[in-house]
Amino acid sequence: MPRDRSTIRRILIRQLLAEREISSQVELARLLGEAGHRVTQSTVSRDLTELGAIKADEGTEHERYALGDQHRPVDTGLDELRRTLEDYLEGAVPSGNLVVLKVRSATAGAVAAALDANPPKGVVGTLAGDDTVVVIADDAVGGGNVAKTIMGILEE
């Protein structure tokens, strides 16, 4: 179970670092806490190290944390999504504008977070249980296309 929490937390850290200028581990810990992840500074430090984050000066007055891969092509998020799906996804069943993903027990949160961080085309959002993720498509009958897209990610 801790691996799943750390996976979700690290996906959120990636998203926060991409969207905000975060200059301290204390600030990042506060933002994670606001998102429901109570962490210590040492946990944040380990996560940043694991993600390869560095303090960067990008022409601003202040240094900020950045991921080493933030200047790589956009598909790095897709690679992370693919790894998460490969590890946890067991099947996908479309129904109208929904796709029901069956995943390994206690991994639905990690899968939903990965999909929310890098939503495939046509995905509005997700809902996670324990071993099930509901993916909501933007079209009334788009569930089938979204299911094909998600399964196609595994084939790339």
VEXDREN-2710 file (C-alpha; in Angstrom, 1 decimal):
% VEXDREN-2710
k/r/px/py/pz
1/MET/0.0/0.0/0.0
2/PRO/2.7/2.6/0.7
3/ARG/4.0/2.2/-2.9
4/ASP/0.6/3.3/-4.2
5/ARG/0.5/6.3/-1.9
6/SER/4.0/7.4/-3.0
7/THR/3.0/6.8/-6.7
8/ILE/0.0/9.1/-6.3
9/ARG/2.0/11.6/-4.3
10/ARG/4.8/11.7/-6.9
11/ILE/2.3/12.2/-9.7
12/LEU/0.9/15.1/-7.8
13/ILE/4.4/16.5/-7.2
14/ARG/5.1/16.3/-10.9
15/GLN/1.9/18.2/-11.6
16/LEU/2.6/20.9/-8.9
17/LEU/6.2/21.5/-10.2
18/ALA/5.0/21.8/-13.7
19/GLU/2.2/24.3/-12.8
20/ARG/3.8/26.4/-10.0
21/GLU/7.0/28.0/-9.0
22/ILE/7.9/26.1/-5.8
23/SER/11.1/27.2/-4.1
24/SER/11.2/25.1/-1.0
25/GLN/10.4/21.7/0.3
26/VAL/8.3/23.2/3.1
27/GLU/6.1/25.0/0.5
28/LEU/5.7/21.7/-1.4
29/ALA/4.8/19.8/1.8
30/ARG/2.2/22.5/2.5
31/LEU/0.7/22.1/-1.0
32/LEU/0.7/18.3/-0.7
33/GLY/-1.1/18.7/2.7
34/GLU/-3.7/20.9/1.1
35/ALA/-4.3/18.1/-1.4
36/GLY/-4.7/15.5/1.4
37/HIS/-1.2/14.1/1.5
38/ARG/0.3/14.9/5.0
39/VAL/4.1/14.5/4.6
40/THR/7.2/15.5/6.4
41/GLN/10.0/17.5/4.8
42/SER/12.2/14.3/4.7
43/THR/9.5/12.5/2.7
44/VAL/9.3/15.5/0.2
45/SER/13.1/15.4/0.0
46/ARG/13.1/11.6/-0.9
47/ASP/10.3/12.2/-3.4
48/LEU/12.2/15.0/-5.1
49/THR/15.3/12.9/-5.3
50/GLU/13.4/9.9/-6.7
51/LEU/11.8/12.2/-9.4
52/GLY/15.2/13.7/-10.3
53/ALA/14.1/17.2/-9.3
54/ILE/16.7/20.0/-9.1
55/LYS/16.8/23.6/-7.9
56/ALA/16.7/25.6/-11.1
57/ASP/17.2/29.3/-11.9
58/GLU/15.2/29.8/-15.1
59/GLY/15.8/33.5/-15.5
60/THR/13.7/34.5/-12.6
61/GLU/14.6/36.2/-9.3
62/HIS/14.2/33.0/-7.3
63/GLU/15.3/29.4/-7.7
64/ARG/12.6/26.9/-8.0
65/TYR/12.3/23.1/-8.1
66/ALA/12.1/21.6/-11.6
67/LEU/12.2/18.1/-13.0
68/GLY/15.1/17.2/-15.1
69/ASP/12.7/16.0/-17.8
70/GLN/10.5/19.1/-18.0
71/HIS/12.4/20.1/-21.2
72/ARG/11.9/16.7/-22.8
73/PRO/9.1/16.1/-25.2
74/VAL/5.6/16.0/-23.8
75/ASP/5.4/12.2/-23.9
76/THR/7.3/11.7/-20.6
77/GLY/3.9/11.9/-18.9
78/LEU/2.5/9.3/-21.3
79/ASP/5.4/7.0/-20.4
80/GLU/4.5/7.3/-16.7
81/LEU/0.9/6.6/-17.6
82/ARG/1.9/3.6/-19.7
83/ARG/4.0/2.1/-16.8
84/THR/1.1/2.6/-14.4
85/LEU/-1.4/0.9/-16.7
86/GLU/1.1/-2.0/-17.4
87/ASP/1.6/-2.5/-13.7
88/TYR/-2.1/-2.4/-12.6
89/LEU/-4.7/-2.6/-15.4
90/GLU/-6.5/-5.9/-15.8
91/GLY/-9.3/-4.9/-18.2
92/ALA/-11.5/-2.1/-19.7
93/VAL/-15.2/-2.2/-20.3
94/PRO/-17.0/0.7/-22.1
95/SER/-20.6/1.7/-21.4
96/GLY/-22.0/4.9/-23.0
97/ASN/-19.8/7.8/-22.0
98/LEU/-18.0/5.7/-19.3
99/VAL/-15.2/3.2/-19.2
100/VAL/-14.9/0.9/-16.2
101/LEU/-11.3/-0.1/-15.6
102/LYS/-10.6/-3.2/-13.5
103/VAL/-7.3/-2.9/-11.7
104/ARG/-5.3/-4.7/-9.1
105/SER/-6.6/-4.4/-5.6
106/ALA/-5.8/-1.1/-3.9
107/THR/-4.3/0.5/-7.0
108/ALA/-7.3/2.4/-8.4
109/GLY/-6.1/5.7/-6.8
110/ALA/-2.7/5.4/-8.6
111/VAL/-4.3/4.6/-11.9
112/ALA/-6.9/7.4/-11.6
113/ALA/-4.2/9.9/-10.6
114/ALA/-2.0/8.9/-13.6
115/LEU/-5.0/9.3/-16.0
116/ASP/-5.9/12.7/-14.4
117/ALA/-2.3/13.9/-14.7
118/ASN/-2.1/12.8/-18.4
119/PRO/-5.6/12.5/-19.7
120/PRO/-6.0/10.7/-23.0
121/LYS/-8.0/12.5/-25.7
122/GLY/-11.7/12.5/-24.8
123/VAL/-11.3/12.0/-21.0
124/VAL/-13.1/14.4/-18.7
125/GLY/-12.1/12.8/-15.4
126/THR/-12.0/9.7/-13.3
127/LEU/-13.5/8.2/-10.1
128/ALA/-11.5/5.6/-8.2
129/GLY/-12.6/2.9/-5.8
130/ASP/-10.3/0.1/-4.6
131/ASP/-10.0/-2.1/-7.7
132/THR/-12.2/-0.1/-10.1
133/VAL/-11.7/3.2/-11.9
134/VAL/-14.6/4.9/-13.8
135/VAL/-13.3/7.0/-16.6
136/ILE/-15.7/9.7/-17.9
137/ALA/-15.7/10.5/-21.6
138/ASP/-16.5/13.9/-23.0
139/ASP/-19.0/12.4/-25.6
140/ALA/-22.3/10.7/-24.7
141/VAL/-21.2/7.6/-26.5
142/GLY/-17.4/8.1/-26.3
143/GLY/-16.7/5.3/-23.8
144/GLY/-15.7/2.9/-26.5
145/ASN/-13.2/5.3/-28.1
146/VAL/-11.7/6.1/-24.8
147/ALA/-11.4/2.4/-23.9
148/LYS/-9.6/1.8/-27.2
149/THR/-7.3/4.8/-26.6
150/ILE/-6.4/3.6/-23.1
151/MET/-5.7/0.0/-24.3
152/GLY/-3.8/1.5/-27.2
153/ILE/-1.4/3.2/-24.8
154/LEU/-0.3/-0.2/-23.7
155/GLU/0.5/-1.2/-27.3
156/GLU/2.7/1.8/-28.1
END
